[in-house]
Amino acid sequence: MIRIMMVRNLVAVAAITLSAVSLSGCDYWPPALQAQVEQLRAELQTVTAEKAQLENQVASFSKVRDDLQAQVDDLTKANRDKSAMIGNLQNNLAAAQERLAKSVKVTMPKPGAPKPAAKVAPKAPAKKKAATKATR
């Protein structure tokens, strides 16, 4: 029983000693380790600056992308409007062609009917003669 008590006390003292040493830390840094730490800090600053620059570029590209997407949306809407307008004009043209075809069928004389004779008299260039006399 006394042995168990001594072992427990020894373990407690060892635990307290280890925790005290680990909490106090080591104030000595070897020069090579200090150089590595400084190099890592410099690299960290460089990478942080590059990260900030890349984030700015990403923000800029996002803005450009949003602007271009808005233009695409506007052009898509205009394309839909123009397509609807073209369809409407094609329908109107087809309807006008049908009306024209119907009106031509109605006004066309029958094949057996005589055609009216039309006399075409040549016109004299009376105005030309008058114009040439006036300029002299």
Backbone hydrogen bonds, N-H to C=O, Kabsch-Sander energy under -0.5 kcal/mol:
donor,donor_aa,acceptor,acceptor_aa,energy
5,M,1,M,-2.0
6,M,2,I,-2.4
7,V,3,R,-2.6
8,R,4,I,-2.3
9,N,5,M,-2.2
10,L,6,M,-2.5
11,V,7,V,-2.4
12,A,8,R,-2.3
13,V,9,N,-2.5
14,A,10,L,-2.3
15,A,11,V,-2.4
16,I,12,A,-2.3
17,T,13,V,-2.4
18,L,14,A,-2.6
19,S,15,A,-2.3
20,A,16,I,-2.1
21,V,17,T,-2.1
22,S,18,L,-2.5
23,L,19,S,-2.0
24,S,20,A,-1.7
25,G,21,V,-1.3
27,D,25,G,-0.5
29,W,27,D,-0.5
34,Q,30,P,-2.3
35,A,31,P,-2.3
36,Q,32,A,-2.0
37,V,33,L,-2.4
38,E,34,Q,-2.4
39,Q,35,A,-2.4
40,L,36,Q,-2.7
41,R,37,V,-2.3
42,A,38,E,-2.4
43,E,39,Q,-2.5
44,L,40,L,-2.4
45,Q,41,R,-2.3
46,T,42,A,-2.3
47,V,43,E,-2.9
48,T,44,L,-2.4
49,A,45,Q,-2.3
50,E,46,T,-2.5
51,K,47,V,-2.5
52,A,48,T,-2.3
53,Q,49,A,-2.2
54,L,50,E,-2.8
55,E,51,K,-2.5
56,N,52,A,-2.0
57,Q,53,Q,-2.2
58,V,54,L,-2.7
59,A,55,E,-2.4
60,S,56,N,-2.5
61,F,57,Q,-3.1
62,S,58,V,-2.5
63,K,59,A,-2.1
64,V,60,S,-2.3
65,R,61,F,-2.8
66,D,62,S,-2.5
67,D,63,K,-2.4
68,L,64,V,-2.8
69,Q,65,R,-2.6
70,A,66,D,-2.1
71,Q,67,D,-2.0
72,V,68,L,-2.6
73,D,69,Q,-2.5
74,D,70,A,-2.4
75,L,71,Q,-2.8
76,T,72,V,-2.6
77,K,73,D,-2.3
78,A,74,D,-2.6
79,N,75,L,-2.6
80,R,76,T,-2.4
81,D,77,K,-2.5
82,K,78,A,-2.9
83,S,79,N,-2.7
84,A,80,R,-2.3
85,M,81,D,-2.4
86,I,82,K,-2.9
87,G,83,S,-2.5
88,N,84,A,-2.5
89,L,85,M,-2.8
90,Q,86,I,-2.6
91,N,87,G,-2.3
92,N,88,N,-2.6
93,L,89,L,-2.6
94,A,90,Q,-2.6
95,A,91,N,-2.5
96,A,92,N,-2.5
97,Q,93,L,-2.7
98,E,94,A,-2.2
99,R,95,A,-2.4
100,L,96,A,-2.5
101,A,97,Q,-2.7
102,K,98,E,-2.5
103,S,99,R,-2.7
104,V,100,L,-2.4
105,K,101,A,-2.0
106,V,102,K,-1.9
107,T,103,S,-2.1
108,M,104,V,-1.4
113,A,110,K,-1.3
119,K,117,A,-0.5
121,A,119,K,-0.6
126,A,124,A,-2.5
129,K,125,P,-1.3
130,A,126,A,-1.8
131,A,127,K,-2.4
132,T,128,K,-2.3
133,K,129,K,-1.9
134,A,130,A,-1.7
135,T,131,A,-1.2
136,R,132,T,-0.7
